């Protein structure tokens, strides 16, 4: 089972990465608002919500769909979609403080980590 799941993730991930590249190339404008990433994150978040909502009661979703479409395709397209779905799950579970902490903490810590990484690399 694990080897099949890995194969589904690999196939979906390669398609998602190519889609991200194409959208980024199409929407990229230097020194402007990062529309490509913005659109990719919104599209991926919408798609993961739709797939998760439709797939929950479907046998194909548990056997291969989740690996191909959610982990692979959307994981290759944007990891922000997973972040969004996890946040929605916390809100659905009425864990509002934890959801808020997760959103604010992730945003702040990830920006600081990227900044620190650049400084460590001497950029």
N, C-alpha and C positions, 0 to 999 in steps of 0.2 A: 504493500500500500504506500509506503513512504517513497519508494522510487517512482511510482506513478504520480504522486503529489508533486515531487520535485520536477518531473518532466512537465506537468501542467503549468507550474510556476515559471519554469524556464521559457516555455513557449509564450505564455501571456506576458512575461516580463520583457521579452525581446520586442514584442509587438507594441507594448506600452511605451518602451523607451524610444522606439522609432516614431511613434505618434507624438511624443513630447518634443522630439527634435524637430519634426515637421511644423508643429504649431509654433514652437519657439522661433524657428526660422521665418515663418510667415508673419508673425506679430512683432518681431524684434525691431525696436527703434533705439539706436544708441542715445545715451544721455537723456532719456525720457522716462516716464513712469513705466515700471516693468510689467507691461500689459500681458506679455506672454505667460509669465509665471502666475499672475493674477487670474487670468482666464483658465489656465491649466488647473489651478487649485480649486476654483469654483466648479469647473466641469467635472473634475475628479470627485469632489465632495458630493455633487448632485448625483453622479453615476453610482457611487458607492451606496448612497441612501436608497436609490431606486433598486439596485441589485439586491441589497440586503433585505429590503421590504418584500420584493417579489420572490426571492429565492428561499426564504425561510421554510416554507412548507413543501419545497420541491425536492424529490429524491436526487435529481441530477446536480443540484446545488451542493449537497453534502459530499457527493462522490467525486465530482470534478469541477463543477462551476465555481465554487468558492476559490479553489486554487488557481484556476485559469484566469478568471475575471477579476476577483477582488485582490488576491495576493499578487498574482502575476501582472495582469494587464494594468490595473490601477496602481499597483505598487511600482511598476516601471514608469507609469505616466506621472504619478505624484504620490508621495507618501503623506501629503497633507490630508488626503481623503481618509486615511486610517486614523489620523489625529482627530479629524472631524467626527468620524463614527464613534470613536471612543468617548469623545466629549458628549455626544448625544446620548450614549448609553448611560453615562453618569447622570445626565439631566433626567432621562427617563426613569432612572432609579431614585430620583429625588435627592441626589447627593450634590446639591447645588454648590456648597462650599468647596467640595473636592473638585467639581467641574471648573469652577472659577480659578481655583489654585492651579489646576492642570493647564488651563489656557494661559493664564498670566505667567506662570512659572516657565512653561515651555517656550513661550515667545521671548521672554526676557533672557532666560538662560541660553537658548539657542543663538540669539543675537550676540550675546556676550561670548559664547564659545566660538562663533565664527570670527568675531573681532580678535579674540585671543589667538586663534589659529593663524590668522594673517600676521599678527605681530610676531608670533613664534617663528613663522616662516620667513620673516624679514621683508614682507611685502609692503 
